[in-house]
Amino acid sequence: MHAVVLVGGFGTRLRPLTYSIPKPLLPVAHMSMLERLMDSLARGGVTHAVLALGFKPEPFMAAFPNDMCGSVQLSYAVEDTPLDTAGAIGFAARTAGISETFVVANGDVLTDLDIASLISFHRQHGAEGTISLTPVSDPSQYGIVETDKNGRVLRFVEKPQPGMTTSNFASAGTYVLEPSAMVRMPGDQKLSIERVVFPQMVADKSLFAMWSNDYWIDAGRPDTFIEANVHVSKRSAQATDAPIHPTATVAASAVIIDSVIGENATVSDGAQIRHSVLLPGAQIGQGAVVIDSLVMGKVGANSQVSNSIIGSTGVVGDNEVCNNASVPAHDPAQVPEKSPE
């Protein structure tokens, strides 16, 4: 079974972390989002995945030098220009030579969805395309999907206001497609699967949907990235998913609450880490307080960091207050052009 995995986004919401690491390679409880997704796909029978990329594949190739992620073989499809979701799927599937039923997954979604059940549902209903659905508490924040009693999709309602729909099911970002769907996605132009291709399938009555109440989260935002880390570290029985990585150095007097401390991170005496993620190599100084934040760089002694993202080159000095900030604010690898003299 093949899969197309959409990893072409620039990870703007998680900058400056993504200045140095592509979003799918950021760790969730010490294992990258992509590795967790591949484990899920493998359990559903996927043996090969093509990564649909909008930029250079080198960081992924470095992370998986033998082109294997767990038991899943990897290949790459790199777009010359951004193709949006359907364009990327069509381009990647053709690049990989896919000619049979295949799975599509978003690289920043973490879910316990049973992929094999989704594939089985798809085949039982003779669908051209099948999308996974998840219930949401606030439909007005999502694209909502309405189906009939057999699971056939009737319509999509984007961010509905009260009274516009009785459905509370949103697309969960995992699909099963027949190769015939590629006719709708030529892969040589920018095209949205949500706004163009799926509505075409609805009109042809060939799109179905299966809902499940499995764990699901879009980990592409700072708040949800923290939530995903905390959730996985708390629920997992695996020692490798423990809140504090075995190689991290955490002072006995430090306070760690609802947080994940990454590989080779350092937390000094009297520091407090609350509802935050310290990524590999992060350094937290003596008496510093970090709340609702992501830290990859350095936080100085007695500083206070809240609702902020500190990138790999970011430094919060001693005794500083950092609130609702991104440090550094710009990609240090991008050298600004000289102003005309």
C-alpha positions as CSV (number, residue, x, y, z in Angstrom):
1,M,0.0,0.0,0.0
2,H,1.3,3.5,-1.0
3,A,0.8,6.8,0.8
4,V,1.3,10.4,-0.2
5,V,2.3,12.5,2.8
6,L,1.9,16.3,2.5
7,V,4.9,17.9,4.2
8,G,5.3,20.9,1.9
9,G,4.2,23.7,4.3
10,F,6.7,26.2,5.5
11,G,5.7,25.8,9.2
12,T,5.1,29.6,9.6
13,R,3.1,29.1,12.8
14,L,5.9,27.4,14.5
15,R,8.6,29.8,13.5
16,P,11.4,30.3,14.6
17,L,11.7,26.6,15.4
18,T,11.1,25.8,11.7
19,Y,13.9,28.1,10.6
20,S,16.3,25.2,11.5
21,I,14.1,22.1,11.4
22,P,11.2,21.3,9.0
23,K,7.9,21.1,10.9
24,P,7.3,17.3,10.3
25,L,10.7,16.6,11.9
26,L,10.0,18.5,15.1
27,P,9.7,16.0,18.0
28,V,6.6,15.1,19.8
29,A,7.7,13.4,23.0
30,H,11.1,12.8,21.6
31,M,10.0,11.3,18.3
32,S,9.4,13.4,15.2
33,M,5.9,14.0,14.0
34,L,6.8,12.2,10.7
35,E,8.0,9.1,12.5
36,R,4.8,8.9,14.5
37,L,2.7,9.3,11.4
38,M,4.7,6.6,9.6
39,D,4.2,4.2,12.5
40,S,0.4,4.8,12.2
41,L,0.5,4.3,8.4
42,A,2.6,1.1,8.7
43,R,0.0,-0.3,11.1
44,G,-2.6,0.3,8.4
45,G,-0.6,-1.6,5.8
46,V,1.4,1.2,4.2
47,T,4.8,0.0,3.0
48,H,5.9,3.0,0.9
49,A,5.3,6.7,1.3
50,V,6.2,9.6,-1.0
51,L,6.8,12.9,0.7
52,A,5.2,15.8,-1.2
53,L,7.7,18.6,-0.6
54,G,7.5,22.3,-1.6
55,F,11.2,22.8,-0.9
56,K,14.5,21.0,-0.5
57,P,14.4,17.4,0.7
58,E,17.9,17.4,2.2
59,P,16.8,17.6,5.9
60,F,14.5,14.6,5.4
61,M,17.2,12.7,3.6
62,A,19.6,13.4,6.4
63,A,17.0,12.3,9.0
64,F,16.4,9.0,7.1
65,P,19.7,8.3,5.2
66,N,18.6,4.8,4.1
67,D,15.2,6.1,2.8
68,M,13.4,4.2,5.5
69,C,11.3,5.5,8.3
70,G,10.6,2.5,10.5
71,S,9.3,-0.1,8.2
72,V,8.1,2.4,5.6
73,Q,10.2,3.1,2.5
74,L,10.4,6.8,1.6
75,S,10.7,8.6,-1.7
76,Y,10.5,12.3,-2.5
77,A,8.5,14.5,-4.8
78,V,9.8,18.1,-4.8
79,E,7.6,20.8,-6.4
80,D,9.2,23.5,-8.5
81,T,6.3,25.8,-7.6
82,P,3.7,25.5,-4.8
83,L,0.8,23.3,-6.1
84,D,-1.6,23.4,-3.1
85,T,-3.1,20.1,-1.8
86,A,-4.6,18.5,-4.9
87,G,-1.7,19.7,-7.1
88,A,0.8,18.2,-4.7
89,I,-1.0,14.9,-4.4
90,G,-1.3,14.5,-8.2
91,F,2.3,15.5,-8.7
92,A,3.6,13.2,-5.9
93,A,1.5,10.2,-6.9
94,R,2.7,10.4,-10.5
95,T,6.3,10.9,-9.4
96,A,6.1,7.7,-7.3
97,G,4.3,5.8,-10.1
98,I,1.2,5.1,-7.9
99,S,-1.4,3.2,-9.9
100,E,-3.6,1.6,-7.2
101,T,-5.6,2.6,-4.1
102,F,-3.5,4.9,-1.9
103,V,-3.6,6.9,1.3
104,V,-3.1,10.6,1.7
105,A,-2.0,12.0,5.1
106,N,-1.1,15.5,6.4
107,G,2.3,15.6,8.0
108,D,1.4,17.7,11.0
109,V,-1.6,15.7,12.1
110,L,-1.3,13.3,15.0
111,T,-4.1,10.7,15.3
112,D,-4.9,7.2,16.6
113,L,-7.0,6.6,13.5
114,D,-7.1,3.0,12.4
115,I,-5.9,3.4,8.8
116,A,-6.8,-0.2,7.9
117,S,-10.5,0.4,9.0
118,L,-10.6,3.6,6.8
119,I,-9.3,1.6,3.8
120,S,-11.8,-1.2,4.5
121,F,-14.7,1.3,4.7
122,H,-13.5,2.9,1.4
123,R,-13.5,-0.4,-0.4
124,Q,-16.8,-1.6,1.1
125,H,-18.6,1.5,-0.2
126,G,-17.0,1.4,-3.7
127,A,-15.8,5.0,-3.2
128,E,-13.6,7.0,-5.4
129,G,-12.4,8.9,-2.4
130,T,-13.0,8.5,1.4
131,I,-12.1,11.1,4.0
132,S,-11.7,10.6,7.8
133,L,-13.8,12.7,10.0
134,T,-13.4,13.8,13.7
135,P,-16.0,15.4,16.0
136,V,-15.2,19.0,17.0
137,S,-16.6,21.0,19.8
138,D,-16.7,24.3,17.9
139,P,-17.7,23.7,14.2
140,S,-17.3,27.4,13.4
141,Q,-13.5,26.9,13.5
142,Y,-13.4,24.1,10.9
143,G,-14.6,23.0,7.5
144,I,-17.6,20.8,8.4
145,V,-18.7,17.7,6.4
146,E,-22.3,16.6,6.1
147,T,-23.1,12.9,5.1
148,D,-26.1,10.7,4.6
149,K,-26.7,7.7,6.8
150,N,-24.5,5.5,4.5
151,G,-21.5,7.9,4.8
152,R,-21.9,9.5,1.4
153,V,-20.7,13.1,1.5
154,L,-23.5,15.6,0.8
155,R,-21.8,18.9,1.2
156,F,-19.0,20.9,2.9
157,V,-19.8,23.9,5.1
158,E,-16.7,26.1,5.8
159,K,-16.6,27.5,9.3
160,P,-20.4,27.5,9.7
161,Q,-22.2,29.9,11.9
162,P,-25.0,28.6,14.3
163,G,-27.9,27.2,12.4
164,M,-26.0,26.6,9.2
165,T,-25.5,22.8,9.8
166,T,-26.4,20.1,12.3
167,S,-23.0,18.3,11.7
168,N,-20.1,18.7,14.0
169,F,-17.7,16.5,12.0
170,A,-14.6,18.1,10.5
171,S,-12.1,16.5,8.0
172,A,-9.3,14.9,10.0
173,G,-6.8,15.1,7.2
174,T,-6.4,11.5,6.2
175,Y,-7.9,10.2,2.9
176,V,-8.1,7.1,0.8
177,L,-8.2,7.7,-3.0
178,E,-8.6,5.5,-6.1
179,P,-6.1,6.1,-8.9
180,S,-9.0,7.4,-11.0
181,A,-9.0,10.4,-8.7
182,M,-5.7,11.5,-10.2
183,V,-7.5,12.5,-13.4
184,R,-9.0,15.3,-11.3
185,M,-5.5,16.2,-10.0
186,P,-3.2,16.5,-13.0
187,G,-0.3,17.7,-10.7
188,D,0.9,20.4,-13.1
189,Q,-1.0,23.4,-11.6
190,K,-2.1,24.8,-8.3
191,L,-5.2,23.0,-7.2
192,S,-7.1,22.6,-3.8
193,I,-8.5,19.2,-2.9
194,E,-10.8,20.7,-0.3
195,R,-12.2,23.5,-2.5
196,V,-12.2,21.9,-5.9
197,V,-11.6,18.2,-6.1
198,F,-13.8,17.0,-3.2
199,P,-16.8,19.1,-4.3
200,Q,-16.4,17.6,-7.8
201,M,-16.6,14.1,-6.2
202,V,-19.6,15.2,-4.1
203,A,-21.4,16.2,-7.3
204,D,-20.5,12.8,-8.8
205,K,-21.7,11.1,-5.6
206,S,-18.3,9.3,-5.4
207,L,-17.0,10.7,-2.1
208,F,-17.6,9.0,1.3
209,A,-16.5,9.7,4.8
210,M,-15.9,7.7,7.9
211,W,-16.0,9.2,11.4
212,S,-14.2,8.1,14.4
213,N,-13.7,9.4,18.0
214,D,-10.0,8.6,18.0
215,Y,-7.4,11.0,19.3
216,W,-6.8,13.7,16.7
217,I,-4.9,17.0,16.8
218,D,-3.4,19.4,14.3
219,A,0.0,19.9,15.9
220,G,1.0,22.7,13.5
221,R,0.3,25.6,16.0
222,P,2.3,26.4,19.1
223,D,-0.6,25.7,21.5
224,T,-1.5,22.4,19.8
225,F,2.1,21.4,19.5
226,I,2.5,21.7,23.2
227,E,-0.8,19.8,23.8
228,A,0.4,17.0,21.5
229,N,3.7,16.6,23.4
230,V,2.0,16.6,26.8
231,H,-0.7,14.2,25.7
232,V,1.7,11.6,24.2
233,S,4.1,11.8,27.1
234,K,1.3,11.2,29.6
235,R,-0.6,8.5,27.9
236,S,2.3,6.4,26.5
237,A,3.7,3.4,28.4
238,Q,6.9,3.6,26.4
239,A,9.9,4.7,28.3
240,T,11.1,6.6,25.2
241,D,8.0,8.9,25.5
242,A,8.6,9.9,29.1
243,P,8.2,13.6,29.8
244,I,11.9,14.0,30.6
245,H,14.3,12.5,28.1
246,P,17.0,10.2,29.7
247,T,19.8,12.4,28.4
248,A,18.3,15.7,29.8
249,T,19.9,17.3,32.8
250,V,17.2,18.5,35.3
251,A,18.2,20.0,38.6
252,A,16.6,18.4,41.7
253,S,15.1,21.7,42.7
254,A,13.6,22.4,39.3
255,V,9.8,22.3,38.9
256,I,8.4,20.5,35.8
257,I,4.6,20.6,35.3
258,D,2.8,19.3,32.2
259,S,5.9,19.7,30.1
260,V,8.3,17.7,27.9
261,I,12.0,18.1,28.3
262,G,14.0,17.0,25.2
263,E,17.2,15.3,24.5
264,N,20.3,16.9,26.0
265,A,18.2,19.8,27.4
266,T,19.4,21.5,30.6
267,V,17.2,22.9,33.4
268,S,19.1,24.6,36.2
269,D,18.4,25.0,39.9
270,G,15.1,26.5,40.9
271,A,13.8,26.8,37.3
272,Q,10.1,26.3,36.6
273,I,8.8,24.8,33.4
274,R,5.0,24.8,33.1
275,H,3.0,23.5,30.1
276,S,5.9,24.0,27.8
277,V,8.2,22.0,25.5
278,L,12.0,22.2,25.7
279,L,13.4,20.9,22.5
280,P,16.7,19.1,22.2
281,G,19.6,21.1,23.4
282,A,17.5,23.8,25.1
283,Q,19.2,25.6,28.1
284,I,17.2,27.0,31.0
285,G,19.1,29.1,33.5
286,Q,18.9,29.2,37.3
287,G,15.6,30.4,38.7
288,A,14.1,31.0,35.2
289,V,10.3,30.5,34.6
290,V,9.0,29.2,31.3
291,I,5.2,29.0,30.8
292,D,3.2,28.0,27.7
293,S,6.2,28.2,25.5
294,L,8.5,26.4,23.1
295,V,12.2,26.6,23.7
296,M,15.0,25.4,21.5
297,G,17.6,28.0,22.4
298,K,18.8,29.6,25.7
299,V,16.9,31.2,28.5
300,G,19.0,33.1,31.1
301,A,18.9,33.0,34.8
302,N,15.9,34.5,36.6
303,S,14.2,35.3,33.3
304,Q,10.4,34.9,32.7
305,V,9.2,33.5,29.4
306,S,5.5,33.1,28.6
307,N,3.5,32.3,25.4
308,S,6.7,32.6,23.4
309,I,8.9,30.6,20.9
310,I,12.6,30.6,21.3
311,G,14.4,29.2,18.3
312,S,17.7,27.4,18.1
313,T,19.7,30.7,17.9
314,G,17.4,32.5,20.2
315,V,18.7,33.9,23.5
316,V,16.7,35.4,26.4
317,G,19.2,37.2,28.6
318,D,19.5,37.0,32.4
319,N,16.6,38.8,34.3
320,E,14.6,39.5,31.1
321,V,10.9,39.2,30.6
322,C,9.8,37.6,27.3
323,N,6.0,37.5,26.6
324,N,4.2,36.7,23.4
325,A,7.5,36.8,21.4
326,S,9.4,35.0,18.8
327,V,13.2,34.9,19.3
328,P,14.8,35.5,16.8
329,A,12.1,37.4,14.9
330,H,13.7,36.6,11.6
331,D,15.5,33.7,10.0
332,P,19.2,34.3,10.8
333,A,20.2,32.3,7.7
334,Q,18.5,34.9,5.5
335,V,20.9,37.8,5.0
336,P,19.0,41.0,4.3
337,E,19.7,42.8,1.1
338,K,21.8,46.0,1.3
339,S,19.8,49.2,1.2
340,P,20.6,51.2,-2.0
341,E,23.1,53.9,-1.3
